[in-house]
Amino acid sequence: MMNDQDPIKNELHTLRDYIRWCMSAFGEHDVFFGHGTDNAWDEAVQLVLGAVHLPWDADKAVLDGRLTSPEKDKILAFIEKRVHERVPLPYLTNEAWFSGMPFYVDERVIVPRSPIAELIDAQFAPFLREGAVNRILDLCTGSGCIGIACAYAFPESDVDLVDLSDDALDVASINVARHELEQRVIPRQSDLFNALKGERYDLIVSNPPYVDAEDLASMPDEYAHEPELALGSGDDGLDITKRILREANDYLTDDGLLVVEVGNSEVHLMEQYPQLPLIWLELEQGGNGVFAISAADLKAHREEI
């Protein structure tokens, strides 16, 4: 615990004071950034403002506002958990942003950060065939952010949010209600495709667990707060992705598209399936390890998978 907070409270008074002090604490304790921000300033601003229920993009004039004693206590408690317990910031504020939209999150789901957001914003062009997209599957949905963002990108579509974890689906349901999409976006419990017999989708998008054993063992302490079920996937990180590749064609329309994120495990995937015509996507906003493959190519290479 931080020792003797009274001197801090007596000497620091404004939001700006606490943002500066928070940044110093991050530097002193070598905090890892990667769950929504990539630098100390943005993280400190979001932490301090979030602790007192202000939006992260509030007018900068508010930074000189003085804080009450309970507000100071709340900020210091957030800093304590962030710096010493290494709790990712979105779990403290219960909010993460994805594809320009806010989502509720807690430790039942991983923090949204997939580079697939860039593809959603572009409606998966030029990889997805032209025309109406009637049904979309967000497989291993977690918080539901990918599927919900797809529902906005394709307003004519119905979207299934599928996850093995009932806890994750509870969070996804919160987000469906938050975005008022209950009529089009449906959370469904399933071990991948097992409970989806007979369903067909124009687009299947998945950010499955894909961290290999070596990377999982060396990840910063912040990741220990995320559900391990949503991170690791065997020695090479591909246990679940291989199942998706084997089974997806049975759930895609004939001209459908599969998009999957595998992160650093793309190296293992390329080594094991050198003949599979995966399209590795170049992402202008950063990130790696996202591939697309058509239903036709999956069908043609079924024996290799």
C-alpha positions in Angstrom: 0.0 0.0 0.0 1.1 3.6 -0.5 2.4 5.0 2.7 0.8 8.0 4.4 -1.5 9.5 1.8 -2.3 12.6 3.9 0.7 14.6 2.8 -0.2 13.8 -0.8 -3.8 15.0 -0.3 -2.6 18.1 1.5 -0.2 19.1 -1.3 -2.1 18.1 -4.4 -5.4 19.7 -5.1 -6.4 19.8 -8.8 -7.0 17.2 -11.5 -3.8 18.4 -13.2 -1.8 17.9 -10.0 -3.0 14.3 -9.8 -2.3 13.6 -13.4 1.2 14.7 -13.0 1.7 12.7 -9.8 0.1 9.7 -11.4 2.6 9.9 -14.3 5.5 10.0 -11.9 4.2 6.9 -10.1 4.0 5.1 -13.5 7.6 6.0 -14.3 8.8 5.1 -10.8 7.2 1.6 -10.9 7.8 0.9 -14.6 4.1 0.3 -15.4 3.3 -1.5 -18.7 0.9 0.2 -21.1 -1.0 -1.8 -23.6 -4.6 -2.0 -22.6 -6.0 1.0 -24.3 -3.2 3.4 -24.1 0.5 3.3 -25.0 1.9 6.2 -23.0 1.9 7.6 -19.4 0.1 10.8 -20.2 -2.9 9.2 -21.8 -3.1 6.6 -19.1 -2.9 9.1 -16.3 -5.5 11.4 -17.9 -7.9 8.5 -18.3 -7.3 7.1 -14.8 -7.7 10.4 -13.0 -10.7 11.6 -15.0 -12.3 8.2 -14.9 -12.0 8.0 -11.1 -14.1 11.1 -10.8 -16.6 10.2 -13.5 -15.4 12.6 -16.1 -14.9 11.6 -19.8 -11.4 11.1 -20.9 -11.8 13.8 -23.6 -13.2 16.5 -21.2 -12.4 20.1 -21.9 -8.8 20.8 -20.6 -10.2 23.7 -18.6 -11.5 21.2 -16.1 -8.0 20.0 -15.2 -7.6 23.0 -12.9 -10.7 22.1 -11.0 -10.0 21.4 -7.3 -10.9 18.0 -5.9 -12.9 17.0 -2.8 -11.3 14.7 -0.2 -13.4 11.7 -1.3 -12.4 12.3 -4.9 -8.7 12.4 -3.9 -9.2 9.1 -2.1 -10.8 7.5 -5.1 -8.0 8.6 -7.4 -5.3 7.4 -5.0 -7.1 4.0 -4.7 -7.1 3.7 -8.5 -3.4 4.6 -8.7 -2.7 2.0 -5.9 -4.4 -0.8 -7.9 -2.8 0.3 -11.2 0.7 0.7 -10.0 1.1 -1.9 -7.2 -1.4 -4.5 -8.2 -0.9 -4.0 -11.9 -4.7 -4.0 -12.6 -5.3 -2.8 -16.2 -6.9 0.6 -16.3 -10.1 -0.5 -18.1 -10.9 -2.9 -15.2 -10.7 0.1 -12.8 -13.0 2.3 -14.9 -15.1 -0.5 -16.3 -14.8 1.0 -19.8 -12.7 0.3 -22.9 -13.0 1.9 -26.3 -13.1 -0.1 -29.6 -13.8 1.1 -33.1 -14.5 4.5 -31.6 -17.2 3.2 -29.2 -17.3 2.6 -25.5 -17.8 -0.9 -24.0 -18.3 -2.1 -20.5 -15.5 -4.5 -19.4 -14.4 -6.3 -16.2 -12.1 -9.1 -15.4 -14.5 -11.7 -16.9 -13.3 -10.7 -20.4 -10.0 -9.5 -22.0 -9.7 -5.8 -22.6 -10.7 -5.0 -26.2 -7.6 -4.1 -28.3 -7.9 -6.1 -31.5 -6.6 -4.5 -34.8 -9.6 -6.1 -36.4 -11.3 -2.7 -35.6 -9.5 -1.2 -38.6 -11.0 -3.9 -40.9 -14.5 -3.3 -39.5 -14.3 0.4 -40.1 -13.5 -0.4 -43.7 -16.3 -3.0 -43.9 -13.6 -5.6 -44.6 -13.0 -4.2 -48.1 -11.7 -5.4 -50.5 -11.7 -9.0 -49.0 -15.4 -9.3 -48.4 -17.5 -9.7 -51.5 -19.9 -6.9 -52.4 -23.5 -6.9 -51.6 -25.7 -7.3 -48.5 -24.2 -8.9 -45.4 -27.1 -10.6 -43.7 -25.5 -12.7 -41.0 -22.3 -12.3 -39.1 -20.7 -14.5 -36.4 -18.3 -13.1 -33.8 -16.7 -16.3 -32.6 -15.0 -16.1 -29.1 -16.7 -12.8 -28.6 -15.6 -11.9 -25.1 -17.0 -8.4 -24.4 -18.9 -8.5 -27.7 -17.0 -5.5 -29.1 -16.2 -7.0 -32.5 -19.7 -8.3 -33.2 -21.3 -5.1 -32.0 -19.0 -2.9 -34.1 -19.9 -5.2 -37.1 -23.6 -4.6 -36.4 -22.9 -0.8 -36.8 -20.8 -1.3 -39.9 -23.4 -3.5 -41.5 -26.8 -2.2 -40.3 -28.8 -4.7 -42.4 -27.1 -7.7 -40.6 -28.0 -10.0 -37.7 -25.1 -10.9 -35.5 -24.4 -13.8 -33.3 -22.0 -13.3 -30.4 -20.6 -16.8 -29.5 -18.4 -17.7 -26.5 -17.7 -20.8 -24.4 -17.7 -18.6 -21.2 -21.0 -17.8 -19.6 -19.2 -15.0 -17.7 -18.1 -13.4 -21.0 -21.6 -13.7 -22.4 -22.9 -11.8 -19.4 -20.6 -8.9 -20.2 -21.4 -9.1 -23.9 -25.1 -8.9 -23.0 -24.4 -5.7 -21.0 -22.8 -4.2 -24.1 -25.6 -5.3 -26.4 -28.1 -3.5 -24.1 -25.8 -0.5 -23.8 -25.8 -0.1 -27.6 -29.5 -0.9 -27.8 -29.0 -3.7 -30.3 -31.0 -6.5 -28.7 -33.1 -7.0 -31.8 -30.1 -7.8 -34.1 -27.3 -9.0 -31.9 -27.7 -12.2 -29.9 -25.2 -13.7 -27.4 -25.0 -17.5 -27.7 -23.1 -20.0 -25.6 -21.2 -22.6 -27.6 -17.9 -24.4 -27.7 -16.9 -22.8 -31.1 -19.4 -24.1 -33.6 -20.8 -27.0 -31.6 -24.2 -25.3 -30.8 -24.5 -23.7 -34.2 -25.5 -26.7 -36.3 -27.3 -25.6 -39.5 -26.3 -22.0 -39.3 -24.7 -20.1 -42.2 -22.9 -16.8 -42.1 -21.7 -14.3 -44.7 -18.9 -13.3 -42.4 -17.2 -15.1 -39.5 -14.8 -12.9 -37.5 -12.8 -14.3 -34.6 -10.2 -13.1 -32.1 -9.7 -16.4 -30.3 -7.2 -17.3 -27.7 -3.9 -17.5 -29.5 -1.0 -16.8 -27.1 1.6 -19.6 -27.3 3.1 -21.1 -24.1 6.3 -19.2 -24.3 4.7 -15.8 -24.7 2.1 -16.5 -22.1 4.8 -17.2 -19.5 6.6 -13.9 -20.3 3.7 -11.5 -20.5 3.7 -8.4 -18.2 1.9 -8.7 -14.9 -1.1 -6.8 -16.2 -2.2 -9.7 -18.3 -2.5 -11.9 -15.2 -5.8 -10.1 -14.5 -7.3 -11.2 -17.8 -9.0 -14.6 -18.0 -6.4 -17.2 -19.0 -9.1 -19.0 -21.0 -9.2 -16.1 -23.4 -5.4 -15.9 -23.9 -3.6 -19.2 -24.1 -4.2 -21.9 -26.7 -1.6 -24.6 -26.4 2.1 -24.7 -27.0 2.0 -23.0 -30.4 -1.1 -20.8 -29.6 -3.1 -22.5 -32.4 -5.2 -25.2 -30.8 -8.4 -23.2 -31.2 -7.5 -21.6 -34.6 -6.9 -25.0 -36.1 -10.4 -26.1 -35.0 -11.8 -22.9 -36.6 -10.1 -23.6 -39.9 -11.3 -27.2 -39.9 -14.9 -26.4 -39.2 -15.6 -22.9 -40.5 -16.5 -23.9 -44.0 -19.5 -25.7 -42.8 -20.9 -22.5 -41.4 -20.0 -20.0 -44.1 -22.2 -19.2 -47.1 -20.6 -20.2 -50.4 -19.2 -16.7 -51.0 -18.5 -16.1 -47.3 -15.3 -14.9 -45.6 -13.4 -16.0 -42.5 -11.2 -13.4 -40.6 -9.1 -14.5 -37.7 -6.5 -12.8 -35.5 -3.6 -15.0 -34.3 -1.1 -12.3 -33.3 2.5 -13.5 -33.0 1.4 -17.1 -33.6 1.1 -16.3 -37.3 4.7 -17.6 -37.5 3.6 -21.1 -36.3 0.5 -21.0 -38.6 2.6 -20.2 -41.7 5.0 -22.9 -40.9 2.3 -25.6 -40.4 0.1 -24.6 -43.3 2.4 -23.3 -46.0 0.0 -24.3 -48.9 -3.1 -22.7 -47.3 -3.9 -19.4 -49.2 -4.2 -17.2 -46.2 -4.3 -13.5 -46.9 -2.2 -11.8 -44.2 -3.6 -8.3 -43.8 -1.5 -5.1 -43.7 -2.9 -2.9 -41.0 -2.2 0.9 -41.2 -3.0 1.5 -37.6 -0.7 -1.2 -36.3 -1.0 -4.8 -35.2 -0.2 -8.0 -36.9 -1.3 -11.6 -37.3 -4.7 -11.1 -38.9 -5.6 -13.3 -41.8 -8.6 -13.7 -44.2 -9.6 -16.7 -46.2 -12.6 -17.3 -48.4 -15.1 -20.1 -48.0 -14.1 -21.3 -51.5 -10.4 -21.6 -50.5 -11.3 -23.3 -47.2 -13.3 -25.9 -49.1 -10.6 -26.4 -51.8 -7.9 -27.0 -49.1 -10.0 -29.0 -46.6 -7.7 -32.0 -46.8 -4.7 -29.9 -45.9 -6.3 -28.7 -42.7 
